[in-house]
């Protein structure tokens, strides 16, 4: 939770915007990737978890400003944290970041699903399906 707040605050300081959060929505967004049903994880892969966090941050508006920017950054942080798909010591290509930002815009405007976001994450970062 604090990592998401810190990333958001850094983004707002660097690129502008308004600070502020809706705490309950932020708690919900951060918990979403790790939900389970009947003892099974709903989002079983790191890509699905990153997509769920991304989708929740974009669609639930946990922050007053910077939701899409924070979602983009946090999806990459979550993938890097798994040490399976992205490496924390290698920055993603600027084009990859821009493309994920476009997915954030599309998610906000036309309502991409978590599954569709996961598909785009796999394609953008050339990850195994």
C-alpha positions as CSV (number, residue, x, y, z in Angstrom):
1,X,0.0,0.0,0.0
2,X,2.7,2.4,0.9
3,X,4.7,1.6,-2.2
4,X,1.7,2.6,-4.3
5,X,1.3,5.8,-2.4
6,X,5.0,6.6,-2.7
7,X,5.0,5.9,-6.5
8,X,1.9,8.1,-6.9
9,X,3.4,10.9,-4.9
10,X,6.7,10.7,-6.9
11,X,4.7,10.8,-10.1
12,X,2.7,13.9,-9.0
13,X,5.8,15.7,-7.9
14,X,7.6,14.9,-11.2
15,X,4.8,15.4,-13.7
16,X,2.3,17.6,-11.9
17,X,-1.2,17.1,-10.6
18,X,-3.1,17.1,-7.4
19,X,-2.3,15.1,-4.3
20,X,-5.0,13.2,-2.5
21,X,-6.5,9.7,-2.2
22,X,-9.7,7.9,-1.4
23,X,-8.3,5.5,1.2
24,X,-11.0,2.8,0.9
25,X,-10.7,2.7,-2.9
26,X,-6.9,2.5,-2.6
27,X,-7.1,-0.4,-0.1
28,X,-9.5,-2.2,-2.5
29,X,-7.3,-1.6,-5.5
30,X,-4.2,-2.9,-3.8
31,X,-6.0,-6.0,-2.5
32,X,-7.7,-6.9,-5.8
33,X,-4.8,-8.8,-7.4
34,X,-4.5,-11.1,-4.4
35,X,-8.2,-12.1,-4.0
36,X,-9.2,-15.7,-4.0
37,X,-12.4,-17.7,-4.3
38,X,-13.0,-21.2,-3.0
39,X,-9.3,-21.4,-2.0
40,X,-8.1,-20.6,-5.5
41,X,-6.5,-17.3,-6.6
42,X,-8.7,-15.3,-8.9
43,X,-5.6,-13.8,-10.6
44,X,-3.2,-16.8,-10.7
45,X,-0.3,-15.4,-12.7
46,X,1.9,-12.4,-12.2
47,X,0.6,-10.9,-15.4
48,X,-3.0,-11.3,-14.3
49,X,-2.1,-9.8,-10.9
50,X,-0.5,-6.8,-12.6
51,X,-3.4,-6.4,-14.9
52,X,-5.9,-6.5,-11.9
53,X,-3.9,-3.8,-10.0
54,X,-3.7,-1.7,-13.2
55,X,-7.4,-2.1,-13.9
56,X,-8.4,-1.3,-10.3
57,X,-6.2,1.8,-10.1
58,X,-7.5,3.1,-13.5
59,X,-11.2,2.3,-13.1
60,X,-11.7,2.9,-9.4
61,X,-10.0,6.3,-9.2
62,X,-8.3,5.7,-5.9
63,X,-6.4,9.0,-6.3
64,X,-7.6,12.5,-6.9
65,X,-5.2,12.7,-9.9
66,X,-2.6,10.5,-11.6
67,X,-4.5,7.2,-11.6
68,X,-3.5,6.1,-15.1
69,X,0.1,7.2,-14.5
70,X,0.3,5.3,-11.2
71,X,-1.4,2.3,-12.7
72,X,1.2,2.2,-15.5
73,X,4.1,2.4,-13.1
74,X,2.6,0.0,-10.6
75,X,2.0,-2.7,-13.2
76,X,5.6,-2.6,-14.1
77,X,6.7,-2.6,-10.5
78,X,4.5,-5.6,-9.7
79,X,5.9,-7.5,-12.7
80,X,9.5,-6.6,-11.8
81,X,8.8,-7.7,-8.2
82,X,8.0,-11.2,-9.3
83,X,11.5,-11.4,-10.9
84,X,10.0,-13.6,-13.5
85,X,9.1,-11.2,-16.3
86,X,10.7,-7.8,-15.9
87,X,14.0,-7.0,-14.2
88,X,14.1,-4.1,-11.7
89,X,17.7,-3.2,-12.8
90,X,16.7,-2.8,-16.5
91,X,14.3,0.1,-17.4
92,X,11.6,-0.8,-19.8
93,X,11.9,0.9,-23.2
94,X,10.2,4.2,-23.5
95,X,7.9,2.8,-26.2
96,X,6.7,0.1,-23.8
97,X,5.9,2.6,-21.2
98,X,4.0,4.8,-23.8
99,X,2.1,1.7,-25.1
100,X,1.0,0.8,-21.5
101,X,0.0,4.4,-21.0
102,X,-2.2,4.0,-24.1
103,X,-3.8,0.9,-22.6
104,X,-4.5,3.0,-19.5
105,X,-6.3,5.6,-21.6
106,X,-8.3,2.9,-23.4
107,X,-9.2,1.2,-20.1
108,X,-10.5,4.5,-18.8
109,X,-12.4,5.5,-21.9
110,X,-13.8,2.3,-23.2
111,X,-13.6,-0.1,-20.3
112,X,-11.1,-2.8,-21.2
113,X,-11.4,-5.8,-19.0
114,X,-8.7,-7.2,-16.7
115,X,-8.2,-10.1,-19.2
116,X,-7.8,-7.6,-22.1
117,X,-5.3,-5.6,-20.1
118,X,-3.4,-8.8,-19.3
119,X,-3.3,-9.6,-23.0
120,X,-1.8,-6.1,-23.8
121,X,0.7,-6.4,-21.0
122,X,1.9,-9.7,-22.5
123,X,2.1,-8.2,-25.9
124,X,3.9,-5.0,-24.9
125,X,6.5,-6.7,-22.8
126,X,6.7,-9.9,-25.0
127,X,5.8,-12.1,-22.1
128,X,4.8,-15.7,-22.2
129,X,1.0,-16.1,-22.3
